[in-house]
Amino acid sequence: MATEAEVLTALSQIIDPDFGKDIVTLGFVKELRIDGSHAAFTIELTTPACPVKEEFRRQAEEVVGRLPGITRVSVNMTARVAAGASARQAIPGIANIIAVASGKGGVGKSTTAVNLAVAMAQTGARVGLLDADIYGPSVPRMMGLSRFRPEIDVDGKIIYPLENFGVKTMSIGYLVEENKAMIWRGPMVAGALGQLLGDVAWGELDYLFVDMPPGTGDAQLTLTQKVPVTGAIMVTTPQDIALIDCRKGMEMFRQVHVPTLGMVENMSQFICPHCGEASHIFSEGGAARLGEEYQTSVLAQIPLDIRIRELSDAGTPIVAAHPDSAQAAAYCQLAGEVARKISILNNRRIDIPVVMQS
Ligand SMILES: Nc1ncnc2c1ncn2[C@@H]1O[C@H](COP(=O)(O)OP(=O)(O)OP(=O)(O)O)[C@@H](O)[C@H]1O
C-alpha cells in the first residue's frame, strides 16, 4: 500500500509554471486520503480560471496512478482566490478590484469589460461588474438589464446589484438619468462611485471589474486613488492615436502605484466572412511594442467582429450567446490571463503556508 508521503513526493513533481514551485510546496494539495488502493485529494488553486487547471488534474492522476499499490485516483479541483492587499483593507468581501480602462474613448472598453466579466463567471469565480463610466454607462444595455431598476432598502442605504449571466452588476445608469450625470464634475463623480462601491450589497466576490470612464483626467485619477485597485487592464486598438492615449493611461496608473496587469488589443484584426482573409484595419503590432516599453504584456487580441457588436447591442454578450465561438475563446483566454496575473501579484504579497491538511 502507498503511503501519504509517497503520494506527496509524486505530486511534488508537478510544477506551477507561474510560481516556479511545486504544488506541494505551494500548499495546494489538501485533504489527502488513502483508502486501500484508492488515493483521493484536493488541489486548491489560486483561481478557478487557472488556465492549467485540467493539465494539473491530468498530471496528478498520472503521477499518483503510477505508484505501486494505487489503482484509483480521485482529484478534486477547487480554488480560493486570495485578496489583493489594497482590496483586503477597503471593502470586506471583495477580494480583488480590477480597473478596465482606456486612454481613448470608443475603443471597446465596456464591450471588453462585459465579456471578460461573463467569461470569468463561467469559470466558477464570483464576479461583479461596476460601471464607473458615469458619462456613458453601457453596462445596463450590454448586460441586458436596461429595463430593470435595482432594489434599495427602506433606509436608502443599501443598493442590491442586478445580476445576469452569473455577474452582479451596478451602474449609475440604473439610478440616474443619463443626461443628468453627463454634467457632473470630478468630485461628484468620485462621490457617486464611492457610494456605488460602498453601499452596494456585493456580497463575497473574487473579482470586481470596474468599467472606468475613458481618458486620464481628474475624475479617473481621483477614482483610482479612491478605489482600492489590485491592478488595471488597458484596452486599446492597435492604431497609433489609441496607443498614445493608452500610454498616458499606464502613466496615470503608475503615478498612483496601481500595477498594470496587461493590455487588451481590441479590434486587432478583421476576418473577412466571405474569403476568410485577415485585415489589420487599425494597424498591427503596436500594443506589443508598447507592452515591451512598459514591461507589460498583451493579454489577448480580440478581433473586430460584427457579431461582437450586434450581440452587445442586443444585451447578450457573445461569451454568453456563443460560448463555443472563436470570439468567446479570445475573451476566455483573457479571463485566464487576468486571473493568472492577479494570482502572481497576490502571491508575491502573501506567504503561502506549506502546511498539509488531512
Ligand atoms: N471587437 C469588436 N468588434 C466589433 N465591434 C466592437 C468590438 N469592440 C467594441 N465594439 C463596438 O464598438 C463600439 C464602442 O465600444 P464600447 O462602448 O465598448 O467602447 P468604450 O471604449 O467603452 O466606449 P466609451 O468611450 O464610450 O466608454 C460599440 O458599438 C461596440 O459594440
PDBQT file of the ligand as one rigid body, heavy atoms in Angstrom, charges set to zero:
ROOT
HETATM    1  N1  LIG A 401     -14.181  43.673 -31.057  1.00  0.00    +0.000 N 
HETATM    2  C1  LIG A 401     -15.198  44.372 -31.517  1.00  0.00    +0.000 A 
HETATM    3  N2  LIG A 401     -15.773  44.083 -32.716  1.00  0.00    +0.000 NA
HETATM    4  C2  LIG A 401     -16.819  44.813 -33.185  1.00  0.00    +0.000 A 
HETATM    5  N3  LIG A 401     -17.362  45.859 -32.549  1.00  0.00    +0.000 NA
HETATM    6  C3  LIG A 401     -16.841  46.181 -31.349  1.00  0.00    +0.000 A 
HETATM    7  C4  LIG A 401     -15.749  45.476 -30.771  1.00  0.00    +0.000 A 
HETATM    8  N4  LIG A 401     -15.444  46.040 -29.563  1.00  0.00    +0.000 NA
HETATM    9  C5  LIG A 401     -16.325  47.052 -29.414  1.00  0.00    +0.000 A 
HETATM   10  N5  LIG A 401     -17.144  47.162 -30.476  1.00  0.00    +0.000 N 
HETATM   11  C6  LIG A 401     -18.206  48.145 -30.717  1.00  0.00    +0.000 C 
HETATM   12  O1  LIG A 401     -17.596  49.437 -30.691  1.00  0.00    +0.000 OA
HETATM   13  C7  LIG A 401     -18.451  50.381 -30.043  1.00  0.00    +0.000 C 
HETATM   14  C8  LIG A 401     -17.720  51.014 -28.877  1.00  0.00    +0.000 C 
HETATM   15  O2  LIG A 401     -17.499  50.011 -27.902  1.00  0.00    +0.000 OA
HETATM   16  P1  LIG A 401     -17.581  50.275 -26.348  1.00  0.00    +0.000 P 
HETATM   17  O3  LIG A 401     -18.838  51.023 -25.989  1.00  0.00    +0.000 OA
HETATM   18  O4  LIG A 401     -17.320  49.002 -25.669  1.00  0.00    +0.000 OA
HETATM   19  O5  LIG A 401     -16.339  51.252 -26.201  1.00  0.00    +0.000 OA
HETATM   20  P2  LIG A 401     -15.848  52.101 -24.957  1.00  0.00    +0.000 P 
HETATM   21  O6  LIG A 401     -14.378  52.208 -25.119  1.00  0.00    +0.000 OA
HETATM   22  O7  LIG A 401     -16.353  51.537 -23.689  1.00  0.00    +0.000 OA
HETATM   23  O8  LIG A 401     -16.560  53.452 -25.246  1.00  0.00    +0.000 OA
HETATM   24  P3  LIG A 401     -16.751  54.735 -24.294  1.00  0.00    +0.000 P 
HETATM   25  O9  LIG A 401     -15.546  55.538 -24.510  1.00  0.00    +0.000 OA
HETATM   26  O10 LIG A 401     -17.982  55.356 -24.858  1.00  0.00    +0.000 OA
HETATM   27  O11 LIG A 401     -16.930  54.248 -22.907  1.00  0.00    +0.000 OA
HETATM   28  C9  LIG A 401     -19.700  49.613 -29.655  1.00  0.00    +0.000 C 
HETATM   29  O12 LIG A 401     -20.678  49.787 -30.649  1.00  0.00    +0.000 OA
HETATM   30  C10 LIG A 401     -19.243  48.159 -29.621  1.00  0.00    +0.000 C 
HETATM   31  O13 LIG A 401     -20.296  47.252 -29.888  1.00  0.00    +0.000 OA
ENDROOT
TORSDOF 0
